[in-house]
């Protein structure tokens, strides 16, 4: 107290301007220490005292009272003393009330700060921003003024407590700010709040290129992040700490007053203070943190802004505005590098172009995140390597890797990438089935199904194509072993036989042609198996070298139909030498690959066209990485729209697993039980040769989510270069010679024509004899109502069956109609097309045909002898012959006539030869047996004798069989039956001669013959019933039309769908015309009458004639209607 009193006496006696600094118990000790050590201008005498010790009467009116109480209440009391005693009170904090006298503050007035901040924002051209402020009264007042001046520019405003929880603030920024993409911030707050906000912005990774932060005053203190802007009152730029700030401003004020007094300016003290606040305090300095230092880069005076150093924003950007989009970075394996010793993977950069294209599409899609911009971070840290040390070391050198990673389709590098990026999501296109386990790899998701799925697709493809015999080779990796097990299980279920399963079917990973000798036995086992269908469960790097090995053991074009689980994109040579390229082209033209479907559906086709415009026309493989990336980007979009932080890996992975969308490969969704894509579409890609350029094109799409799971896009070109599907094993199995050197046998054709000529001559002679000498009987036409019987129905059905028998002899393209073709092959027993019969099975078929023919002839002879009333054959034991003659022989006579003759005559088709010798020619059904020698000669002789007996017997008896049918109303003209037999033998001869010489000539010739045969029935009546005659003509005309259509389609190579459409429409038209003629010109005399029960219908329809033959003449007379003259 004594010290204070002595100081007061000194102040009063000195006559200087006294400066009294009022403190309180709230005044921080650190601040008090700085205040006591400060040096004041010599014009002033300073005193530090508490308000309780202050005695107003001891001081003159000119005394300056400085409020350092750090208390609102004490500050208000001090203002009251100033008003009463006329003291000049300078406040260091903003007071909530206005007093009659002028108030002076060491802090700038709120309206001036608001105006300066607004001018600065206008200069920066920030039209939208988010404001943070603190709860202190001064900053709230500035905020109110600022919001009044910028009502539309402030996007959102947050007033924070200085002691707000840091984690709570981070969560708020993550959900309410980060998801909006706004990156421009204005902070009007104390140091504690400002530092808290900036720290949260940095931790949530919002502080990056495109971010802008403008802070007023002391909020800059304690910050050092590159690019932050600040606006501070002139003179305190070096004293941003709140304690230094207050003392600095006081010293500046006192220096200003001292300067005015030293200039002998006679002004009142208040006038000097007012002048100070109207001049120097309205000037602000612009601060920018550059290189960890706060530097003054310009000034703001009212509306005038002057910069003498360029602004640097975060990310070293020089300019940003409200339209700058928030960058969402993610990384991708876009390179080709591998560790030393492993060649670069050149395909990977090409594949990952799809991911780049997806980023372009997403950034231009306003339905995703219009205010964000996805940015890709390129990495080149290994593709086909499992060297984790190499991969980790490379990735460690990349400062930012983003929110997730797009991995490669090479399985070896996938696991190291998954481990490195934990807990971030890794989107992969690797098909290794071991990655399906969610528990082992919870952060891994793939946009493709596992290799097991492709194994199932292979098995189903074989089932669809009807291939039951195959050979298979697989890689020795676990991935292909798992796929093989799935394939093997389905193969057994579908009845598919693996012919080389007992041999070694394993090929080492990274196999090359240099290892051929070590695996020659494996390739030879494939060749010896006789299979044509080759299933490849091999990676692309091994597949092409394996094909060369198959070539080296004897496979040639047409011998091998490859079906693999990879796509080549047409690049099967890849810069190899011509000798290797020739081998690959020889066996891979026509090959099929089951691969992930690409660019399908309307969306896929649209994206492919846009991709071509952006890059080039090579689009293979790149749809996969497109969908791979879109899965990540769309999931990020959903996370943001749901108000979550897209950098929260756990949430992002959850949304990726829930995502379902239409991509370029169909509908994408992830299975809930695994990491795999569910119900993925696959496609068959066909390797073709187009103007000596190898290409790969889509031919079939398998889409389980579509209404039509299997869609044929284009015709398949098979291994032999045609559109005719090959059989599942090679046609000439285990020939004792190189069948590729076989040529047409001229002498074989000569012998064939001679045999056919003899058969035709026999037919002509028998026909003429029968017409002139035996048959003149014509049945009376049906001209009254009769009930149609079962035998009548069979007669009409035979007319329909004969359509397919005629078709089986003609040209039937395999891609026209599987139903039509199958019916014709079955009914015509055309073994050459219906199924391949070779070796011993072929000879068994010949033997069966001979036996059936002889049994038929024997039955004919016995029936003739019985009709001649020989005592031996009139016994009751042979009564069965009557039933055979009435029910069985008419059917055998009509339905087996053409098949038996066609099969036996096929024995003489020895049109291939390995030399000019007749005995070196062979039949395509058995290349191990040469013609006209040994076994073939014996069978040929027996068959010729069989035909020489079978044909006369059949031609002689076919007209009689119908007379034995007691309930038959529709009876054929006997001359028609002779003519019909002759015609059928004639067309069989054509099918064995002209058809093998020139299929095009045969097609049109056969059509002409059928058409002539059909038109002959306009005047010639084949039956005693007009409707039967009409439909016989219509059926033959339909056959002629069908053969004409097939001939034109083969010549012009029309597509199967067009042929089928013309076939259906044309035949419907012919049938419709037949019905029209029937309704106008024909009378329907036959009708069906309902019966009370089924047994009676059966009994009436088929008759129950029990003939009891006795030795007396009466019995003979009763059976006279069954005699053959």
Secondary structure by P-SEA (a helix, b strand, c coil): caaaaaaaaaaaaaccbbbbbbbcccccaaaaaaaaaccccccbbbbbbcccccccccccccbbbbcccccaaaaaaaaaaaaaaccbbbbccccccccccbbbbccccaaaaaaaaaaaaaaaccccbbbbbcccaaaaaaaaaaaaaccccccbbbbbcccccaaaaaaaaacccccccccbbbbbccaaaaaaaaaaaaaaccccccbbbbbccccccccccccccccccccccccccaaaaaaaaaaaaaaaaaaaaaacccccaaaaaaaaaaccccbbbbbbbccccccccccccccbbbbcbbbbcccccccccccbbbbbbbbccccccccccccccccccccaaaaaaaaaaaaacccccccbbbbbbbbcccccccaaaaaaaaaaaccccccbbbbcccccaaaaaaaaaccbbbbcccccccccccccccccccccccaaaaaaaaaaaaaaaccccccccccccaaaaaaaaaaaaaaaaacccccccccccccccccccccccccaaaaaaaaaccccbbbbcccccaaaaaaaaaaaaccccccccccccccccccccccccaaaaaaaaaccccbbbbcccccccaaaaaaaaaaaaaccccccaaaaaaaaaaaaaaaaaaaaaacccccaaaaaaaaaaabbbbccccbbbbbcccccccbbbbbbbbbbbcccbbbbbbcbbbbccccccccccccccccccccccccccccccccccccccccccaaaaaaaaaaaaaaaaaaaaaaaaaaccccccccccccbbbbbcaaaaaaaaaaaaaaaaaaaaccccccccaaaaaaaaaaaccccccccccaaaaaaaaaaaaaaaaaaaaaaaaaaaaaaccccccccccaaaaaaacccaaaaaccaaaaaaaaaaacccccccccccccccccccccccccccaaaaaaaaaaaaaaaaaaaaaaacccccccccccccccccaaaaaaaaaaaaaaaaaaaccccccaaaaaaaaaaaaaaaaaccccccccccaaaaaaaaaaaaaaaaaaaaaaaaaaacccaaaaaaaaaaaaaaaaaaaaaaaaccccccbbbbbcccaaaaaaaacccccccccccaaaaaaacccccc
